[in-house]
Amino acid sequence: MSDIKKVFSADAAPPLPPYTQAIIAGPQVYVSGQIPANSKGELIEGSIGDKTQQCCDNIKAILTAAGVGVDRIVKVNVFLDDMANFAEMNETYMKFFTHKPARSCVAVKQLPKGVPVEIECIAYTGTGAKL
């Protein structure tokens, strides 16, 4: 298990038990689903765009702690509780993920803490990861 490491960033939303923010396994970083909560664990207010941005900011902080840039993200899964929010979420998403990684976006019945959006991703570490 020495080639598997948990990642933690104090600059991202703290994980609830039994979650971890991310796992480095071999050449990949698996970032757990991020909800629109700040580093104190408080849900943020605002539009779906604001909430999507907070999810993205959390992802960036976690990947920074792993020694990997957001440009190394290769796969993203976006979960929305209402596809009516797709256009606004997508507008914010495109500003953050400018390198256009592979992506899925699905509607789900409900998300943790009643949030409208959750984003998870996988990044390729190359040689820059801290193992």
C-alpha positions in Angstrom: 0.0 0.0 0.0 3.0 2.3 -0.1 2.1 3.4 -3.6 -1.3 4.6 -2.4 -1.5 7.8 -0.4 -4.4 9.9 1.0 -4.4 13.6 0.1 -5.6 16.4 2.3 -5.8 20.2 1.8 -6.9 22.6 4.5 -7.9 25.0 1.7 -10.7 22.7 0.6 -13.9 21.6 2.2 -13.1 19.0 4.9 -14.2 15.5 4.2 -17.0 13.9 6.2 -16.3 10.5 7.6 -15.7 8.0 6.0 -14.5 10.1 3.0 -11.0 11.3 2.0 -10.5 14.3 -0.2 -8.4 12.3 -2.7 -6.2 9.3 -3.2 -3.0 9.0 -5.2 -2.8 5.5 -6.6 0.1 5.0 -9.1 0.0 7.7 -11.7 -3.5 8.9 -10.9 -5.2 11.2 -8.4 -8.8 10.3 -7.6 -10.6 13.3 -6.2 -13.7 12.6 -4.2 -16.9 14.4 -5.1 -16.7 18.0 -4.1 -19.7 20.0 -3.0 -20.1 23.8 -2.7 -18.6 24.0 0.8 -15.8 26.3 1.9 -12.7 25.2 3.9 -14.7 25.4 7.2 -17.2 23.0 5.8 -19.9 25.6 5.4 -22.2 25.5 2.4 -21.8 28.6 0.3 -24.7 30.8 -0.8 -25.3 32.0 -4.3 -26.1 30.9 -7.8 -25.4 27.5 -9.3 -22.5 29.2 -11.0 -21.1 30.3 -7.7 -21.6 26.8 -6.3 -19.9 25.2 -9.3 -17.0 27.6 -8.8 -16.6 26.5 -5.2 -16.5 22.9 -6.2 -13.8 23.7 -8.7 -11.8 25.7 -6.2 -11.9 22.7 -3.8 -10.7 20.5 -6.6 -7.8 22.9 -7.4 -6.8 23.1 -3.7 -6.8 19.3 -3.4 -4.8 18.8 -6.6 -2.3 21.4 -5.4 -1.8 19.5 -2.2 -1.2 16.4 -4.4 1.4 18.3 -6.5 -0.7 18.2 -9.6 -2.2 21.1 -11.7 -5.8 21.2 -12.9 -4.5 20.9 -16.4 -3.7 17.2 -15.6 -7.3 16.4 -15.0 -8.3 13.7 -17.5 -11.9 12.8 -16.4 -14.7 14.7 -14.7 -18.1 13.6 -13.4 -20.6 16.3 -12.7 -23.8 15.5 -10.7 -26.7 17.9 -10.8 -30.0 17.6 -8.9 -31.8 19.5 -11.7 -30.8 19.6 -15.3 -32.4 23.1 -15.5 -29.1 24.2 -13.9 -27.0 22.6 -16.7 -26.3 25.8 -18.8 -25.2 28.0 -15.9 -23.1 25.2 -14.4 -21.5 24.5 -17.8 -20.6 28.2 -18.2 -18.6 28.2 -15.0 -17.2 24.7 -15.8 -15.8 25.8 -19.2 -13.9 28.7 -17.6 -12.2 26.4 -15.1 -11.7 23.3 -17.3 -10.2 25.0 -20.3 -8.3 22.0 -21.4 -11.6 20.0 -22.0 -11.1 16.7 -20.1 -13.4 13.8 -20.7 -16.7 14.4 -18.9 -20.0 13.0 -17.9 -22.9 15.1 -16.4 -25.8 13.3 -14.9 -28.9 14.3 -13.0 -29.5 12.6 -9.7 -32.4 12.7 -7.3 -30.5 14.1 -4.4 -27.0 15.1 -3.4 -25.3 15.2 0.1 -26.5 18.1 2.3 -29.1 19.0 -0.3 -26.6 20.7 -2.6 -27.4 21.2 -6.3 -24.0 20.2 -7.7 -21.2 17.8 -6.9 -18.0 17.3 -9.0 -15.4 14.5 -8.9 -12.4 14.0 -11.1 -9.4 11.9 -12.0 -6.0 13.5 -12.7 -2.9 12.0 -14.3 0.1 12.7 -12.1 2.9 12.3 -14.6 6.1 12.7 -12.5 5.0 15.6 -10.4 3.0 13.8 -7.7 4.1 13.6 -4.1 4.3 9.9 -3.1 
